[in-house]
Amino acid sequence: MRIFTFDNTSEAYDETQTNEDISDGDILVVPSENVVGYLVEAWPVTVTRERGAFHSWKEFGPDEEYAGAHATAQDVARIAGFHLEEVR
């Protein structure tokens, strides 16, 4: 698992589709939009309240395969002072 930082979520989304260095489960950080997430197969998902161009992790349901990425993304978001998406 690696952490990648981007200028905006549109750029990040595009990079997840074309940059072979970004892998399933990698952490995606977009400070300018208060977004932190991770890659689920081909979809960037957020753990933060703000989403930008990303999907909500809830769209994919809880998945044990991504538990580590999810927890790490939440930790990064907390450290950055971003609001986490509420679980309902």
C-alpha positions, 0 to 999 in steps of 0.5 A, spaced: 500 500 500 502 506 497 500 513 498 499 518 492 497 525 493 494 529 487 492 536 486 484 535 485 480 529 485 478 529 477 486 528 476 486 523 481 481 519 478 484 519 471 491 517 474 487 511 477 485 509 470 492 510 466 497 510 471 500 503 472 504 505 479 497 506 482 495 499 485 488 496 488 488 498 495 493 504 494 491 511 498 489 517 494 490 524 498 487 530 495 488 536 500 485 541 496 478 538 496 479 535 503 479 528 500 482 521 502 480 515 499 483 508 496 483 505 490 478 499 489 479 495 483 478 501 478 474 505 482 477 511 487 473 511 493 473 516 499 472 515 507 471 523 507 465 527 507 467 530 501 468 526 495 469 530 489 470 526 483 470 519 487 465 514 489 463 513 496 466 507 499 459 505 501 457 504 494 461 498 494 459 495 501 464 493 507 469 489 504 474 485 508 479 485 503 480 493 503 479 493 511 487 495 511 486 500 506 480 503 509 483 504 516 489 507 513 485 512 509 481 514 515 488 515 519 490 519 514 484 523 513 484 524 521 491 527 521 490 532 516 484 534 519 478 532 514 471 530 516 470 522 515 464 520 512 459 518 517 457 511 517 449 510 518 
